[in-house]
């Protein structure tokens, strides 16, 4: 019997993956992070989405079969990034999950750039000011 597979697209790769009723997005992402296709660090904030609806990210710990995914389906591996300019005009690409807040992004940015305390930061998106505590 030939094992049932799903396909995962990531950048310019298509990665076959053996499908089972217990397979979760978290397991798929971890396995790809251990392969030659991507590093685990690059995929820390990765998600999986159906190929034709990239806004419908799949729940990481819920089996794919319970989320409507079946053998033969193709999923897309995504890592969302925000471009952030620090107070020194250095540009940083910060990976994030859709549900993360501005606070998460600032904490990540602090790991790579010396930024002032939150009280000294002015955050803007398309010239509109944002609340750094949100």
N, C-alpha and C positions, 0 to 999 in steps of 0.2 A: 504494500500500500504506500502510495506517495504521500508524504506529509503535506498537510494543507498550509498554504503560505499567505501572508499579506506582504505588500511592498511598502517600503518607507522611502520617500524622496527626501534628500538632504543635500542642499547645494546642487552639485551636478552629479550626484550619485543616486542610484536606485538600489536599495538594500533589501534583499528578500529576508523574510523573518518567518520562522515556523509559528503557526497560529495554534492556540489552544484556548479552551473556554476560560482559563484562569489567567491568561496573559494580560498584564496591565501596561499602560503607557509608561509608567515609571520603570518597569523591567526592560521594556524596549529601549528607552533612552539610556539606561545604565549599560545595557549590552552594546549599544552603538558607541558609547563613550569608552568602552574597552577595546574597540576595534581600531583598525587603521584609518577609518573614515573621519573620525573626530576625536578630540580629547575629552576626557570627563570634565575638565575645567570649562571647556567651550560650551558644554551642554548643561551646566549647573542650573540654568534657568530655562531650559528647553521645554517645549510642550508639543503635543501631537494634535493635529487637526485633520478632519476629512479633506481629501484632495480638492473638493469643489466647494468647500465652505470653510475658509481659513479663519473665520471669526468664531467658529464653533470649536474651541479648544476642548479636548477630552480631559476628564478628571483623571489625575495621575494614578490614584490608587484603586480605581474601579475597573474591573476587568473589561477589556474591549468588547467582549461579547455582550455584556450588559449595557453597553453604550451604542448598540446597533451595528457594530463592526463585524463583518463576516469574512471567512476565507475568500481570497481573491481581491479584497479591497485594497486601495492604495491610500496611504496616509502621508501627510507632510510633516516633517520635523521642523519646528520653528524656534527661533530665538529672537525675541523682540529686543530692540535696542533704542535707547533714547540718546540723542546727542546733547551733551551738557558742556557749557563753557564755564570754567571756573573763574574766580575773580582776577586771575592772571592771564586771562584770554586763551588758556589752553583748552583744547577740545578733547572730550572724553566720550567714548561709546560705552554706555552702561546697559548691561542686559537686565531685563526685568520681566516679571510675570504680570499679566494683565491686572490682577487684583492688588498689586502692590501700590503703596501710597508714595507720595513725594518724600516722606520721611525715610522710606526704604532707599530711595535713590540717593538721598543726601548721605545716608550712612555708608553706602557703597562708595560714593565719591570721596568721602573722607579717607577711605583706604588708599586712594591713589593720588590725592592732592591735598595740600594744607589749606583747608577752607576755614573761614571764620565761624564762630558760633552761630546757631540758627537766628539769633536776634539781629545779627549783622548781615543777613543775606536777603537780597531782593530777588524773588523768583518771578519769572515771566514766561508766558507761553503765548506766542503771537502777539506780543506787546501788552497782554493783559496780566496783571499781577496775580500771583497765586499765594495761597496760605501755606508756608513751609510746614506747618503742623498737620496738614491734611494727609 
